[in-house]
Amino acid sequence: MSENENKDQTELENGMVRGLQNRHVQLIAIAGTIGTGLFLGAGRSIALTGPSILIVYLITGFFMYMMMRAIGEMLYYDPDQHTFINFITKYVGSGWGLFAGFSYWISLIFLGMAEITAVATYVQYWFPTWPSWIIQIVFLIILSAVNLIAVKVFGETEFWFAMIKIVAILALIATAIFMLLTNFKTPAGHVSLGNIFHHFEFFPNGKLKFFMAFQMVFFAYQAIEFVGITTSETANPRKVLPKAIKEIPLRIVIFYIGALVSIMTIFPWRQLPVDESPFVMVFKLVGIKWAAALINFVVLTSAASALNSTLFSTGRHLYQLAHETPNAFTKALHINKLSRQGVPSKAIIFSAIVVGISAFINFIPGVSDAFALVTASSSGVYISIYALTMLAHWKYRQSNDFMADGYLMPNYKFMTPIVLAFFAFVYVSLFLQESTYLGAIGATIWIVIFGIYSNYRMKN
């Protein structure tokens, strides 16, 4: 293994610098499993299927953890691969690698567009007269600069963004424990664990709502794979990666399950308002009058964090694509070049410009609706990329590259088919409700047409 260990230096073979420290990755890994939706949409997810939403989070979290073990095993074998997409190219085929590479980049771009739109909304909470497009462009310039300076600056910024989210959730859990121990009384009654178990039903709103909750929770975990991307830019990825992935289940239990249990302990779940953040409601109950402004600040940093991570990831994916499938366009823009700091600056700038288009989309009649459809479609495409990743891992295990003393995914012959079946179940569930139906159709069309084109192009 000595030859591979030589890769654990300060610079990758592709020229990018390993500038992230262990503390950066560990906190990014924790925060990477916490989405903005938890702070704003927890009430809506609880209302969908009641306390059984905890089971949905645990089941989905388990399958996402298994996928991360597959990604982790491949990245441990070859830490120089900055992105797990490269393994799809290597083990599933160059055609599907091209499909996954561009599809993943586009999906992340749409994720960035959604986050930059959210950032403007949260800033307007305090400054309602400020134009949305100006806020978006300013934030985009600031976070692009953070990404362009050096990897270490990105890591430090993301560290503190992550810290804010973590402190907010721990404060909620601590508040719930305090209320429980002091027999605190809310307008809905006493704080009690009985609020969760009283008249407990698996399907209080029907089986369909329970199954629909899976796709909603699945996308709460979306981008969990980001920790694998960041570890490749640490000084010792083989040491950092297993630790970051092994702790994912504990993070899920503490932050997602802990937050939801706390909310339902404080307030009977049937009486939770779906149009207000439960975090705001809980902090108001303990006398924090500026709770709404506090949570608005938390979700603003959460959205900014997601945008920061998106720019980090899209830049590196585009840089990798420019190397693997060079063309006149990428060469003309020098997207396959690195800055003196070892950062793919041209790829980051180009990605930021594309994300910035969202600032002007809402001004174009009819286009905003099409944008919403395409964004919804990218969610389904994300599932197909995850599925291809599992196939890549399966083929890696069958190949001569397999490292028997590496960081192995447990019982892969049994788990991989089950994980793939779960992904298929989530994809099918997108067709079950009106809000995701058109997006699922759009995703299917993209997968078929672009999948055929990608494979045809790479064969010729």
C-alpha angles and dihedrals in degrees: 000000000000094000091058092043089062087069091067092088132114095272132051122228089248089059100256116134124240099227104148121103127216092254090054093053096043093053093041087052091053094047092042089073092051115081131188087249091072092062096043106023104039091101091052094049092048090049090054097066108350123228091346086077084083089064090049091053092048095048093045091044090053093054092045089051090052090052089051090052089055092049090044093053093053094044090048089055091050113017090175090073100095093195134035088226088078089066090058088055092048101044108022098035142275091265094058088039090058090046093049094043097054094034091053092047091049092046090052090048090056089046088054091049090053092049095048089051089051091049090057091049092052093047090050088059086077099025107033094169095058112105112250095224093055092051090050095049093046093051091045092053092048095049092042088055090051089054094044099052099063142313090253091059090052090050093050093048092048090047092061094041087054093047091058093054093046094049091050093054094043088050090054092050092046090050091052092050091049091049091047094050093046094045088239115198121219127187086267095051139271121341106252143149084235087076086072100041101035107113089349115194130177092215107026091158097032135281093275092061089049092053092043088057090067095068091046092050091042090061091047085065093045113129091027084130089069091091088066090055094050096048091064087067096054122100092244110025094170090062098039101042101062092046093050093049097040090059095053094094091051091049091050091052095045101041107029102026092034093052095046094046089049092052094048092045091055097043131026102253095229089060097048112121109237093202095059130062110253087217090061091047094050095048090047090054091059091052103265099141093184092054092121092054090046094053090043087057090049094050090044090057089043092055091044089050091052090049091048090052091045092056090047092051101038091051092053094044092050090047090052092047091051088056096045099041107021118188139168092268097055091042093051091052092042089232090155092061129098128216122239088264090060092252124134090237099166091050091049092049093049091048091049091052091052091048088049091062087078089070089070102032095088090059092062113083113236095004093086090062091050089049090054090051094049091047090052090048092055089064091063091045088055089061091053090053091051089050091050088050091056090049089050090053091049091053092044088058089053093048132089088248092071110127106211093192094048131103097293129203106234119250094346096175090062100033102045096063090046093050090049090049089052092051089050090050092052091048092052090048089062087071092055099076135049096234094060102027098091091043090054090052090048091050092050092051091049094048093050099042100037091039091056092044093049093051092045092050095050092049092055 
